[in-house]
Structures are given as structure tokens and as C-alpha cells.
Amino acid sequence: MRALFKVTALLAKVLLRFDGIEQAADTDALDALVRAAAEPNDSLVLRARTDRAAAQDLAQLVLDHWMATMPTSEAAA
């Protein structure tokens, strides 16, 4: 579960850096993305350290944010 949390945080840091935001701490980077979500969940990052379901939800949130930055398949065709 720790590995999932760390990889999720790394992706969050990359996403934020694209937006010109520098966050050195894993928790800070994840908190920034969670707060920017359509339905922010203030406890998600804290719970993701110890709860597998929360870690998976957090990873999905960050991955969805990443995928939203990709071109659509129609534009690629």
C-alpha cells in the first residue's frame, strides 16, 4: 500500500509541476489535487496511508486528473 501511495504522490507532483505549482511533500501535493477535485474529500489523503480502499480511490482521482490532460482519441485520429 505504501508503494501505491508513493507512486500516486509522484504523479500528483508531476501534474502540479505542469501547472507551475511546486510541492515537495507527498501529502501536500496530494492535498492540492484533492482540493481541486469536483468533490473534495479532506480526509482522503490521510486515510489513504492506512486504508487500501482510500488509497485506491486517491490513485484513481489522480489518474483521472492525468487522463484529463491527454488528447481525446478523436483528436489523435
JOMOBEL-V284723 format. One record per pair of residues at least 4 apart in sequence whose C-alpha atoms are under 7 Angstrom apart, sorted by the first residue. I is the first residue (numbers start at 1). J is the second residue. D is the distance in Angstrom with one decimal. If there is no record, write none. Layout:
I & J & D
I & J & D
This chain:
1 & 5 & 6.3
1 & 52 & 6.5
2 & 6 & 6.2
2 & 49 & 7.0
3 & 7 & 6.1
4 & 8 & 6.0
5 & 9 & 6.1
5 & 49 & 6.8
5 & 55 & 6.4
6 & 10 & 6.2
7 & 11 & 6.3
8 & 12 & 6.2
8 & 59 & 5.4
8 & 62 & 6.8
9 & 13 & 6.2
9 & 26 & 5.1
9 & 29 & 6.6
9 & 30 & 5.9
10 & 14 & 6.4
11 & 15 & 6.2
12 & 16 & 6.2
12 & 29 & 5.9
12 & 30 & 6.0
12 & 33 & 6.9
12 & 62 & 6.3
13 & 17 & 6.0
13 & 23 & 6.4
13 & 29 & 5.6
14 & 18 & 6.4
15 & 19 & 6.7
15 & 66 & 6.9
16 & 20 & 6.4
16 & 21 & 5.1
16 & 22 & 6.6
17 & 21 & 5.0
17 & 22 & 5.7
23 & 28 & 6.2
23 & 29 & 5.3
25 & 29 & 6.3
26 & 30 & 6.2
27 & 31 & 5.9
27 & 45 & 6.9
28 & 32 & 6.1
29 & 33 & 6.5
30 & 34 & 6.1
30 & 45 & 6.6
31 & 35 & 6.0
31 & 45 & 6.5
32 & 36 & 6.4
33 & 37 & 6.4
34 & 40 & 5.5
34 & 41 & 6.6
35 & 40 & 5.0
36 & 40 & 6.8
43 & 47 & 6.1
44 & 48 & 5.9
44 & 54 & 6.2
44 & 58 & 6.8
47 & 51 & 5.6
47 & 54 & 5.9
48 & 52 & 6.6
48 & 54 & 4.6
48 & 55 & 4.0
48 & 58 & 6.9
49 & 55 & 6.7
51 & 55 & 6.2
52 & 56 & 6.2
53 & 57 & 6.2
54 & 58 & 6.0
55 & 59 & 6.1
56 & 60 & 6.1
57 & 61 & 6.2
58 & 62 & 6.3
59 & 63 & 6.0
60 & 64 & 5.9
61 & 65 & 6.3
62 & 66 & 6.2
63 & 67 & 6.1
64 & 68 & 6.1
65 & 69 & 6.9
71 & 75 & 6.3
71 & 76 & 6.7
72 & 76 & 6.5
73 & 77 & 6.3
